[in-house]
């Protein structure tokens, strides 16, 4: 696997919380700093539902990728907002069904890059690649991804719990549209997003605590069901539509929590 960045020395600011490292804290990882741990712990204190939401989000990623690779036959994935690698990464799930699957990971935290080099290792038949880039630069992401993926063929685009870091002022809907416009018909998008209209007081409190300790460019914005549904404009939503995380095609014997304040969905580009 190759790992590409913009070149030159990278500087990691350990004094402010970063989404990938805070998420790593919530998953029980050790690749984080004191500022990340403080933000993670205070956010959980304001909203204890964060931890089940993080686990449900990871489980949704697995179900969505298994469906796209195993049932739909997608053999290429573009995973934006990768985070620090953990168990059942996108390429691991996809390559169980499609050993030749090719996966490009994208994140903007240099710490993710250091782990990606050693942990995001493909099967011999497939390929993985890592691009250090920001979601606000979809043109660069598509250009870099095109070195590994055949963009004339369908791609599974995953945007798991990352769009909340794009404020309305930066037009996250246009960013998603640009990404989908660059992908072939038959491509799919799977995304998840914190909800502003489920357990709204707890979510607002936890977001406020996190934002006070995060870098300005990494502040988070929860969105409503209608706002999250807008990300799927121009696509065909798969059943059951935009739902709370555990309600998207759960395993038959899986317990479904009463409330998880995150919306998710999977859709096909015509």
GIMOVEN-V628243 format. One record per residue. N is the residue number from 1. RES is the residue in one letter. NEAR is the number of other ideal C-beta (glycine too) atoms within 10 Angstrom. D_FIRST is the distance of its C-alpha to the first C-alpha in Angstrom with 2 decimals. Layout:
BEGIN
N,RES,NEAR,D_FIRST
N,RES,NEAR,D_FIRST
END
This chain:
BEGIN
1,X,17,0.00
2,X,12,3.76
3,X,18,6.68
4,X,13,9.96
5,X,13,13.41
6,X,9,16.89
7,X,7,17.11
8,X,6,19.68
9,X,5,20.46
10,X,13,19.91
11,X,7,22.87
12,X,12,22.91
13,X,11,26.34
14,X,14,27.13
15,X,10,30.66
16,X,15,30.00
17,X,27,28.30
18,X,25,24.99
19,X,24,24.20
20,X,22,20.83
21,X,24,22.50
22,X,28,25.73
23,X,24,24.01
24,X,25,22.43
25,X,22,26.04
26,X,20,27.28
27,X,19,24.77
28,X,9,26.01
29,X,16,23.04
30,X,7,23.57
31,X,19,21.12
32,X,23,23.89
33,X,19,26.94
34,X,10,30.68
35,X,19,30.89
36,X,26,28.34
37,X,15,30.26
38,X,15,33.54
39,X,26,32.54
40,X,25,31.10
41,X,14,34.24
42,X,18,36.66
43,X,27,35.09
44,X,17,35.39
45,X,12,38.94
46,X,19,39.76
47,X,22,38.08
48,X,12,37.48
49,X,20,36.02
50,X,23,32.72
51,X,14,31.42
52,X,16,32.21
53,X,28,30.77
54,X,21,27.38
55,X,16,27.36
56,X,23,28.60
57,X,22,25.93
58,X,21,23.15
59,X,17,25.13
60,X,29,25.55
61,X,22,21.83
62,X,15,21.62
63,X,20,24.70
64,X,26,23.72
65,X,30,20.29
66,X,16,22.03
67,X,19,24.73
68,X,32,22.63
69,X,23,20.44
70,X,14,23.28
71,X,9,26.39
72,X,16,25.52
73,X,11,22.86
74,X,23,20.24
75,X,23,16.96
76,X,28,15.07
77,X,28,14.81
78,X,29,14.74
79,X,28,15.02
80,X,26,16.82
81,X,23,17.96
82,X,26,15.28
83,X,25,16.93
84,X,21,16.00
85,X,21,14.17
86,X,15,16.85
87,X,8,17.89
88,X,14,17.33
89,X,24,14.54
90,X,28,14.46
91,X,27,11.82
92,X,19,13.77
93,X,22,16.99
94,X,29,16.15
95,X,24,14.74
96,X,15,17.94
97,X,18,19.88
98,X,20,17.62
99,X,13,15.22
100,X,14,14.03
101,X,27,13.31
102,X,23,10.71
103,X,31,10.18
104,X,25,9.84
105,X,28,10.84
106,X,26,13.37
107,X,25,15.48
108,X,24,17.81
109,X,22,18.03
110,X,16,16.50
111,X,20,16.73
112,X,26,14.24
113,X,19,11.68
114,X,15,12.38
115,X,22,11.88
116,X,24,8.78
117,X,12,6.91
118,X,10,8.56
119,X,14,9.69
120,X,22,7.59
121,X,13,6.27
122,X,19,7.16
123,X,16,10.17
124,X,7,10.48
125,X,11,12.32
126,X,17,10.21
127,X,19,6.95
128,X,27,5.51
129,X,23,5.39
130,X,26,7.69
131,X,26,10.92
132,X,20,13.70
133,X,22,16.80
134,X,15,20.07
135,X,21,21.34
136,X,15,24.40
137,X,15,22.60
138,X,21,21.79
139,X,11,22.06
140,X,14,19.18
141,X,22,17.02
142,X,19,17.97
143,X,14,17.51
144,X,20,13.92
145,X,28,13.13
146,X,13,14.94
147,X,11,12.36
148,X,18,10.32
149,X,22,13.36
150,X,12,16.74
151,X,16,19.08
152,X,9,22.04
153,X,14,21.27
154,X,20,21.57
155,X,29,18.97
156,X,26,19.27
157,X,24,19.43
158,X,27,19.58
159,X,23,21.41
160,X,24,22.23
161,X,24,24.76
162,X,24,23.64
163,X,24,26.33
164,X,22,28.96
165,X,20,27.54
166,X,22,28.55
167,X,13,32.34
168,X,10,34.69
169,X,7,35.33
170,X,12,31.80
171,X,13,32.40
172,X,24,29.57
173,X,14,31.01
174,X,11,30.51
175,X,20,26.86
176,X,25,26.27
177,X,15,28.38
178,X,15,26.43
179,X,22,23.15
180,X,21,24.94
181,X,11,26.80
182,X,19,23.63
183,X,23,22.60
184,X,14,24.27
185,X,9,27.27
186,X,14,26.49
187,X,24,23.62
188,X,24,24.10
189,X,25,23.90
190,X,25,24.00
191,X,25,25.04
192,X,27,26.90
193,X,26,29.14
194,X,23,31.70
195,X,25,35.21
196,X,20,38.13
197,X,15,40.68
198,X,19,39.95
199,X,17,41.16
200,X,13,41.43
201,X,9,43.18
202,X,16,40.68
203,X,24,37.67
204,X,14,39.41
205,X,16,40.22
206,X,26,36.72
207,X,21,35.28
208,X,13,38.00
209,X,20,37.24
210,X,22,33.49
211,X,17,34.15
212,X,12,36.59
213,X,18,33.92
214,X,22,30.89
215,X,14,30.01
216,X,8,31.91
217,X,14,28.91
218,X,18,27.72
219,X,16,31.09
220,X,21,31.16
221,X,18,33.44
222,X,21,34.21
223,X,20,35.44
224,X,15,37.90
225,X,16,37.52
226,X,10,38.80
227,X,19,36.46
228,X,24,33.35
229,X,16,34.66
230,X,13,34.76
231,X,23,30.96
232,X,21,31.31
233,X,11,33.77
234,X,11,33.68
235,X,18,31.79
236,X,10,33.20
237,X,14,32.78
238,X,19,32.22
239,X,9,34.72
240,X,11,35.62
241,X,16,34.82
242,X,21,34.12
243,X,17,34.92
244,X,22,34.32
245,X,27,31.06
246,X,24,32.53
247,X,17,34.56
248,X,24,31.75
249,X,16,32.06
250,X,15,32.44
251,X,9,32.60
252,X,4,36.26
253,X,5,36.94
254,X,11,34.97
255,X,7,37.25
256,X,12,37.14
257,X,15,37.89
258,X,6,40.73
259,X,13,39.01
260,X,23,35.45
261,X,22,35.49
262,X,27,32.39
263,X,29,32.39
264,X,27,29.75
265,X,24,29.54
266,X,27,27.65
267,X,23,28.79
268,X,17,28.39
269,X,19,28.53
270,X,9,31.41
END
